[in-house]
Amino acid sequence: MIELENLVAGYRSFRLHPASLRFDAGKLTALIGPNGCGKSTLFKAVSGQLKADSGRIRVSGEDIARLSPRALARRLALLAQDNEVPPGVTVADLVGYGRAPHQNLLGIGDAADRALVARAITRMGLEELAGRKLATLSGGQRQRAFIAMVLAQDTPAMLFDEPTSWLDIRHQVEVLRLMRSLAREGRSCITVLHDIPQAARYADEIVVMNSGRVVAHGAPRQVLTAELIEQVYGLPVEIHPDPVTGTPVPVPLETVCPVQ
């Protein structure tokens, strides 16, 4: 479980307003909101990359301010929005880095570490790419490799910042299903998504952010109203049910002229 208690964090030019949220184990929560609303800032604070100005963040009941980076990494894994590609590193090497917080100071892995790395590679369908260098892969293949590294870290809490970026529709669905599966295994899973219908279809709960504030938090059917979408995104919409799941789908009221 991840708990935020009156969290305030940010930068000189942008700050999160006091936020109190609880992300339960066993649930997938999607953060949505316009660009620059504070979603990634919140992730950086929760993952310890950005020090909170005030308030508390607890992961598995422990205040992260009292945890070393290594101890926090055994409890929480983060897929960042922008990931640097280390030169010369293969897919298998990268996924193996996920086990680093659990290994001794010499970085020597055991059979359990190797099994978790192999499982993560298989789960992301990267078996044929395991020996390839990251620099030779497409953007989507690299994204799947970084997700596999998060899986290998095998933590009770996982954050995914725009995990479907670079992915085609098939792999987007696979990643969304994966996050639901990880939550069902008992983890706290939080993801940033820009596709509102995808967030409504796959997430148990949605947190809506705007201008550094949490403006709504709850089940998709409760949160995603036409009034809220227009308030947050400045776009008039109608809400229609997803033809497969019945979850809410915002449809812009603006008439789009066909391309001539």
C-alpha positions as CSV (number, residue, x, y, z in Angstrom):
1,M,0.0,0.0,0.0
2,I,1.1,3.6,-0.8
3,E,-0.2,6.4,1.4
4,L,0.3,10.2,0.9
5,E,-0.5,12.4,3.8
6,N,-0.7,16.1,3.0
7,L,2.1,15.8,0.5
8,V,3.6,19.0,-0.8
9,A,6.5,18.7,-3.4
10,G,7.7,20.3,-6.5
11,Y,10.0,22.9,-8.0
12,R,10.4,26.7,-7.9
13,S,8.1,27.0,-11.0
14,F,5.6,24.3,-10.1
15,R,4.3,22.7,-6.9
16,L,1.9,20.0,-5.9
17,H,-0.8,21.3,-3.6
18,P,-1.3,19.3,-0.4
19,A,-2.4,15.8,-1.5
20,S,-3.7,12.9,0.7
21,L,-4.2,9.7,-1.2
22,R,-4.2,6.0,-0.5
23,F,-3.4,3.4,-3.1
24,D,-4.4,-0.1,-1.8
25,A,-2.6,-3.3,-2.6
26,G,-4.5,-5.4,-5.2
27,K,-5.7,-2.4,-7.2
28,L,-4.5,-0.6,-10.4
29,T,-4.9,3.1,-10.2
30,A,-4.6,5.4,-13.2
31,L,-3.5,9.0,-12.9
32,I,-5.0,11.2,-15.7
33,G,-5.0,14.9,-16.4
34,P,-3.6,17.5,-18.9
35,N,0.1,17.9,-19.7
36,G,1.9,19.6,-16.9
37,C,-0.7,18.9,-14.2
38,G,1.7,17.2,-11.8
39,K,1.4,13.5,-12.5
40,S,5.1,12.9,-13.0
41,T,6.0,15.2,-10.2
42,L,3.9,13.1,-7.9
43,F,5.6,10.0,-9.1
44,K,9.1,11.5,-8.5
45,A,8.1,12.4,-4.9
46,V,6.7,8.9,-4.2
47,S,9.8,7.2,-5.7
48,G,12.2,9.3,-3.7
49,Q,13.6,11.2,-6.6
50,L,12.1,14.4,-5.4
51,K,12.2,15.3,-1.7
52,A,8.9,16.3,-0.2
53,D,8.6,19.8,1.2
54,S,6.1,18.6,3.8
55,G,3.8,15.8,4.5
56,R,4.5,12.0,4.5
57,I,4.8,9.2,2.0
58,R,4.5,5.7,3.3
59,V,5.2,2.5,1.3
60,S,4.2,-0.8,2.9
61,G,3.6,1.2,6.1
62,E,7.1,2.8,6.2
63,D,7.9,6.4,5.8
64,I,10.2,6.7,2.8
65,A,12.1,9.6,4.4
66,R,13.5,7.0,6.8
67,L,14.5,4.5,4.1
68,S,17.8,4.4,2.2
69,P,17.5,4.4,-1.6
70,R,18.3,0.7,-1.6
71,A,15.7,-0.2,1.0
72,L,13.1,1.9,-0.9
73,A,14.0,0.1,-4.2
74,R,13.2,-3.2,-2.5
75,R,9.7,-1.9,-1.8
76,L,8.9,0.2,-4.9
77,A,9.8,0.0,-8.6
78,L,9.5,2.9,-11.1
79,L,9.2,2.8,-14.8
80,A,10.2,6.4,-15.6
81,Q,8.9,8.4,-18.5
82,D,12.3,9.0,-20.1
83,N,14.8,6.2,-19.9
84,E,18.4,6.6,-21.0
85,V,19.8,3.7,-23.1
86,P,23.1,2.6,-21.6
87,P,25.7,2.0,-24.3
88,G,26.6,-1.6,-25.0
89,V,24.0,-3.0,-22.6
90,T,21.9,-5.9,-23.8
91,V,18.2,-6.6,-22.9
92,A,19.2,-9.4,-20.5
93,D,21.7,-7.1,-18.8
94,L,19.1,-4.3,-18.4
95,V,16.5,-6.7,-17.0
96,G,19.2,-8.1,-14.6
97,Y,19.7,-4.6,-13.2
98,G,16.2,-4.9,-11.6
99,R,17.6,-7.4,-9.1
100,A,20.4,-5.0,-7.9
101,P,18.5,-3.8,-4.8
102,H,18.1,-7.4,-3.6
103,Q,21.7,-8.5,-4.1
104,N,24.8,-8.2,-1.9
105,L,27.3,-5.4,-2.4
106,L,29.3,-7.5,-4.9
107,G,26.2,-7.6,-7.1
108,I,26.2,-11.4,-7.2
109,G,22.9,-13.0,-8.1
110,D,21.6,-16.4,-7.1
111,A,19.3,-18.9,-8.7
112,A,16.2,-17.0,-7.5
113,D,17.5,-13.8,-9.1
114,R,18.2,-15.5,-12.4
115,A,14.7,-17.1,-12.4
116,L,13.0,-13.7,-11.8
117,V,15.0,-12.2,-14.7
118,A,14.1,-15.1,-17.0
119,R,10.5,-14.8,-16.0
120,A,10.4,-11.1,-16.7
121,I,11.9,-11.5,-20.1
122,T,9.4,-14.2,-21.0
123,R,6.5,-12.2,-19.6
124,M,7.3,-9.3,-21.9
125,G,7.9,-11.6,-24.9
126,L,11.6,-10.6,-25.2
127,E,13.2,-14.1,-25.4
128,E,14.5,-13.6,-29.0
129,L,15.8,-10.1,-28.1
130,A,17.6,-11.0,-24.8
131,G,21.0,-10.9,-26.4
132,R,20.4,-7.8,-28.5
133,K,21.9,-4.4,-27.5
134,L,19.3,-1.9,-26.5
135,A,20.7,0.6,-28.9
136,T,19.7,-1.6,-31.8
137,L,16.0,-1.9,-30.8
138,S,13.0,0.1,-31.7
139,G,11.4,2.4,-29.2
140,G,8.6,0.0,-28.5
141,Q,11.1,-2.9,-27.9
142,R,13.1,-0.8,-25.6
143,Q,10.0,0.2,-23.6
144,R,9.1,-3.5,-23.1
145,A,12.7,-4.1,-21.9
146,F,12.5,-1.4,-19.3
147,I,9.1,-2.8,-18.2
148,A,10.8,-6.2,-17.8
149,M,13.4,-4.6,-15.6
150,V,10.6,-3.3,-13.3
151,L,9.1,-6.8,-13.2
152,A,12.4,-8.3,-12.3
153,Q,12.7,-5.9,-9.4
154,D,9.6,-7.7,-7.9
155,T,8.4,-5.1,-5.5
156,P,5.1,-4.8,-3.6
157,A,4.5,-1.4,-5.2
158,M,5.0,-0.5,-8.8
159,L,4.8,2.9,-10.6
160,F,4.5,3.1,-14.4
161,D,4.8,6.5,-15.9
162,E,3.2,6.4,-19.4
163,P,4.1,2.7,-20.0
164,T,2.2,2.5,-23.3
165,S,4.3,5.2,-25.0
166,W,6.0,3.9,-28.1
167,L,3.9,0.8,-28.2
168,D,1.5,-0.4,-30.9
169,I,-2.1,-1.1,-30.0
170,R,-1.4,-4.9,-29.4
171,H,1.5,-4.2,-27.0
172,Q,-0.5,-1.4,-25.3
173,V,-3.2,-3.9,-24.5
174,E,-0.7,-6.5,-23.3
175,V,0.9,-3.9,-20.9
176,L,-2.5,-2.8,-19.6
177,R,-3.4,-6.4,-18.9
178,L,0.0,-7.0,-17.3
179,M,-0.6,-4.1,-14.9
180,R,-4.0,-5.5,-13.9
181,S,-2.4,-8.9,-13.4
182,L,0.3,-7.5,-11.2
183,A,-2.3,-5.7,-9.1
184,R,-4.3,-8.9,-8.8
185,E,-1.2,-10.6,-7.4
186,G,-1.4,-8.2,-4.4
187,R,0.7,-5.2,-5.5
188,S,-0.1,-1.5,-5.4
189,C,0.1,-0.5,-9.0
190,I,-0.2,3.1,-10.2
191,T,0.1,4.2,-13.8
192,V,0.0,7.5,-15.7
193,L,-2.1,7.3,-18.8
194,H,-3.2,9.9,-21.4
195,D,-5.8,7.6,-23.0
196,I,-8.9,8.1,-20.9
197,P,-10.9,5.2,-22.3
198,Q,-8.0,2.8,-21.6
199,A,-7.7,4.2,-18.1
200,A,-11.5,3.7,-17.6
201,R,-11.4,0.1,-19.0
202,Y,-8.4,-1.3,-17.1
203,A,-8.0,0.7,-13.9
204,D,-9.9,0.0,-10.6
205,E,-9.6,3.6,-9.6
206,I,-8.8,6.9,-11.3
207,V,-7.1,10.0,-9.9
208,V,-7.7,13.1,-11.8
209,M,-5.1,15.9,-11.5
210,N,-5.1,19.5,-12.7
211,S,-2.7,22.4,-12.0
212,G,-1.0,20.5,-9.2
213,R,-4.2,19.5,-7.4
214,V,-6.0,16.2,-7.0
215,V,-9.5,17.1,-8.2
216,A,-11.2,13.7,-8.1
217,H,-10.4,10.1,-7.0
218,G,-12.7,7.1,-7.3
219,A,-14.0,4.4,-9.6
220,P,-14.1,5.3,-13.3
221,R,-17.9,5.3,-13.5
222,Q,-18.1,7.7,-10.6
223,V,-15.2,10.1,-11.6
224,L,-15.5,10.4,-15.4
225,T,-18.3,12.8,-15.9
226,A,-18.8,15.2,-18.8
227,E,-18.6,18.1,-16.3
228,L,-15.3,17.0,-14.9
229,I,-13.7,16.4,-18.3
230,E,-14.7,19.8,-19.5
231,Q,-13.5,21.4,-16.2
232,V,-10.1,19.7,-16.4
233,Y,-9.3,19.6,-20.1
234,G,-11.4,22.5,-21.3
235,L,-13.2,20.3,-23.9
236,P,-16.9,19.8,-24.0
237,V,-17.7,16.1,-24.2
238,E,-20.5,13.5,-24.0
239,I,-19.9,10.3,-22.0
240,H,-20.8,7.1,-23.8
241,P,-20.4,3.5,-22.6
242,D,-17.6,1.5,-24.0
243,P,-19.3,-1.1,-26.3
244,V,-17.4,-4.0,-24.8
245,T,-17.0,-3.1,-21.1
246,G,-19.6,-0.4,-20.5
247,T,-17.0,1.9,-18.9
248,P,-17.2,5.6,-19.7
249,V,-15.7,7.0,-22.9
250,P,-15.6,10.8,-23.4
251,V,-16.5,11.8,-26.9
252,P,-15.7,15.4,-27.9
253,L,-18.7,17.4,-29.1
254,E,-16.5,19.4,-31.5
255,T,-17.3,18.6,-35.1
256,V,-14.1,17.5,-37.0
257,C,-14.0,18.2,-40.7
258,P,-12.8,15.3,-42.8
259,V,-9.5,15.6,-44.5
260,Q,-10.0,16.5,-48.1
